[in-house]
């Protein structure tokens, strides 16, 4: 197994864990009636960076001749990169407490996408 493939798979597991943490943190904050804080927002930025790096690793694998078994793998990868920016545009200028709910749901969605992407790799 190549180093890039190992990186791509390792980032999958990291991404799955971090999206579940984001989901739990966001939903817990919502039910506790608290807006997301600076630490939560930092975790969102790190999550986005993680999936961008994973996409770059996947692109490198593609250029090296490796292909996913199912073309839907590409769709899931693209969605994982754009979900958080879409959630951010949706929550901008709205109720701060609602931001926690939106990001919590986005985290759950991303965890599901991550698992589905694994099944199509």
C-alpha angles and dihedrals in degrees: 000000000000123000091243091053090049089050091048092051093043090052089052092059092044090049093050092051095045094048090052089050090049090049094050094042093048095046093044090050090050094051090045087053094240129136119231113274134212093276091054092049090049089052089053091053091048090049091052092048091049093055092045090053090047089053091051089051089049091050089050090052090050092051088049091058102263115130131189116246092238126036089221086077087077092051092052091048093051092047091051089057097047103040096082095047089049090050090049093053090048094052099042111119094003135110108309093220090055089057089068091055094047093049091045091054090044089053091053091048091050092049089054091048090050092053091046091049089054091055091054098045 
